[in-house]
Amino acid sequence: MRKILEKSFFNHSAVKVAEELIGKFLVRNMKGKECAYMITETEAYDGFEDKASHAYRGKTKRNEVMFRDAGHIYIYLTYGMHNMLNIVTGDKGYPAAVLIRSVNEISGPGRLTKKLSITKTLNTKLLEENSKLWIEDRGVKIQKRQIKQTPRIGINYACEWTDKPYRFILED
């Protein structure tokens, strides 16, 4: 069973979507060839108050896509060299997104985007076949006990938001 996830899947809180993406498949069409990888790690960034979110200080040219409808792609560059793949979640006007951190066979968000040729050219596009990047439900059943929920990593600057359990990892 292959079912492309539609906007309605992403139109929920970032935390809920981050957990539910575990076990779904990130699909990339590169030069006419589809590559699919099961999502194994995500992180949620949730709204104006989340000090780790790019939207914490308000809307900017860089983060404006976070304020769009659910299902948009948000790509940003970190450390001047790594593209990060995020999916916008929730209601239009409320800035929230999920960072795809790892998939089977590829550990780390920078390695993932490099391997799948995910660049800023995808920023602001919808997550769908037309953009050549989408997410599918392929019928893999993941039990809640298989998902480890932890604080996000690399956000020590985020004060009380540092310890929020917004990171989800598929355990072996």
Phi, psi and omega in degrees: 000126176236119179228118178290130179288132181262175181310321183300329177297321185272350184275055178219180179298150180300323181295316179297313181296319180302318179290318184287342177286341178297124182095351174276168185245126173277123184241132180233128174263113180239115179055040177084358180250128178272132174241130182234135181225136179285132179286128184239350179205134180220164172220140179260143174231118197236086165086188186296330186271342182289107185292348176269350183277145175296341182271359184304320182265011177106181184282133177226174177300321182295315189259005186304333179296333179296341181268000181276183177297155176302146177097358176278154179266132176240112179246130174225159181263133177240147182054022178068010184213342185245124173282140178245131181263120177233150176243126179290139181232167173076195185283149175302136180094343177254110187284109178211149181202163177241127175274128174273110185270321183207154172229166178303140180080342181228112181256123178109135184295326178289320177294321180300309182293326178294311182300323184262012180051047177265113184234179180298346178296339178272347181304132179080353178283161174279146177283096184197170182303323181300330180275353182069020175214124180206174179236137181239150166264120181249021175082007178288128180260119178250126177279147179306324181292346178274353183252122177267130180251124184223171170294155176292164181244153176075022182232040182302338180287350191272018176049234183296345179277350180299322185266004178296134182278069186255011178250135182235130184228131174285122179274147179295000000 
